[in-house]
Amino acid sequence: MTQIAIKQHCKPQRRSLLSSLLDSLSLLRQRQTLARLDDRALEDIGITRKQAEVEASRSIWDAPDFWQK
Protein backbone atom coordinates (compact mmCIF):
# COMPACT_ATOMS: atom_id res chain seq x y z
CA MET A 1 0.00 0.00 0.00
CA THR A 2 1.29 3.46 -0.89
CA GLN A 3 1.03 6.27 1.62
CA ILE A 4 1.20 9.94 0.74
CA ALA A 5 2.19 12.54 3.30
CA ILE A 6 0.64 15.98 2.96
CA LYS A 7 2.62 18.64 4.74
CA GLN A 8 0.09 21.42 4.55
CA HIS A 9 -3.34 21.52 6.10
CA CYS A 10 -6.33 21.66 3.82
CA LYS A 11 -9.17 24.00 4.64
CA PRO A 12 -12.35 22.11 5.45
CA GLN A 13 -14.85 22.48 2.65
CA ARG A 14 -18.28 23.82 3.42
CA ARG A 15 -20.89 21.18 2.92
CA SER A 16 -24.03 21.90 1.02
CA LEU A 17 -27.41 21.54 2.67
CA LEU A 18 -28.31 18.77 0.24
CA SER A 19 -25.12 16.86 1.06
CA SER A 20 -25.79 17.15 4.79
CA LEU A 21 -29.38 16.00 4.32
CA LEU A 22 -28.33 12.99 2.25
CA ASP A 23 -25.72 12.03 4.85
CA SER A 24 -28.32 12.26 7.61
CA LEU A 25 -30.75 10.06 5.69
CA SER A 26 -27.97 7.56 5.05
CA LEU A 27 -27.15 7.49 8.75
CA LEU A 28 -30.82 6.91 9.57
CA ARG A 29 -31.01 3.98 7.13
CA GLN A 30 -27.83 2.47 8.55
CA ARG A 31 -29.17 2.67 12.09
CA GLN A 32 -32.48 1.12 11.04
CA THR A 33 -30.61 -1.72 9.36
CA LEU A 34 -28.44 -2.21 12.45
CA ALA A 35 -31.58 -2.53 14.58
CA ARG A 36 -32.88 -5.32 12.32
CA LEU A 37 -29.74 -7.47 12.46
CA ASP A 38 -30.03 -10.80 14.25
CA ASP A 39 -27.73 -11.82 17.11
CA ARG A 40 -25.46 -13.87 14.84
CA ALA A 41 -24.89 -10.93 12.48
CA LEU A 42 -24.20 -8.63 15.44
CA GLU A 43 -21.67 -11.13 16.77
CA ASP A 44 -19.99 -11.16 13.36
CA ILE A 45 -19.45 -7.40 13.49
CA GLY A 46 -18.40 -7.53 17.15
CA ILE A 47 -21.17 -5.68 18.95
CA THR A 48 -23.81 -6.74 21.43
CA ARG A 49 -27.58 -6.42 21.07
CA LYS A 50 -27.55 -3.66 23.71
CA GLN A 51 -24.86 -1.67 21.81
CA ALA A 52 -26.88 -2.02 18.60
CA GLU A 53 -30.06 -0.82 20.34
CA VAL A 54 -28.26 2.18 21.82
CA GLU A 55 -26.79 3.15 18.44
CA ALA A 56 -30.08 2.61 16.61
CA SER A 57 -31.96 4.80 19.07
CA ARG A 58 -29.67 7.83 18.65
CA SER A 59 -31.19 10.92 17.06
CA ILE A 60 -30.62 11.68 13.39
CA TRP A 61 -28.65 14.83 14.26
CA ASP A 62 -26.43 12.83 16.65
CA ALA A 63 -23.84 11.98 14.01
CA PRO A 64 -20.33 10.69 14.70
CA ASP A 65 -17.73 13.39 15.37
CA PHE A 66 -15.78 12.68 12.18
CA TRP A 67 -18.87 13.55 10.07
CA GLN A 68 -18.93 17.05 11.47
CA LYS A 69 -15.47 18.06 10.27
N, C-alpha and C positions, 0 to 999 in steps of 0.2 A: 504494500500500500504506500502511496506517495503522500507525503505531508507537505503543505505549503505554509510557510510562516509569513504573516503579514505584520509589518513593523509599525504601521500607522493605524490608528483607530478610525473606523468608519462611522459616520454619523448615522444614527438610527433613522430609518425612513418613516415618514408619517404614513400610517395605514388609512386606507379609505374606509368610509362607513360600510360600504358593501363588503369589503374584505373582512372587516371585523364581524359583521353579521353572519357571513358564511362560516367563519371560524367558530362562532358561538353555536350555530346550528349543527356543525360537525361535532363539536364537543357534546352537545345534547344527545345526538344519535349514538355516539360512542358510549356514553354513560347508560343509555337505555339498553344497548346491546350487552354491556357488562352486567347489568342487572338480570338479564335473561340467561346468562351462562349457567350451566349445571356445575355441580361440585367438582366433577372430574376435570372440566375445562379450566375452572379456577385453579385447581391444583397444578395443572400444566403451566399456567402463567405465574404461579407462585404467590397467589394471594388467597386469603380466607374469604368465606362467605360474608363475614362481618365487614372486612375491609371493602369488599365489593359493594355492599349495601351503603356504607358510609360515602364512598366515592359517587355512587349513583344518585344519592340524595342531595348532593351539593347543588347549589344554585347555578344557573346558566352563566351568571356574571362572575362566579367564583372559579376563574380559570387559573391554570398553573402559572407560577411566576414567570417562567421563560416565555410565555405567550405575550406578556405585557411589555416586553422590551422592544 
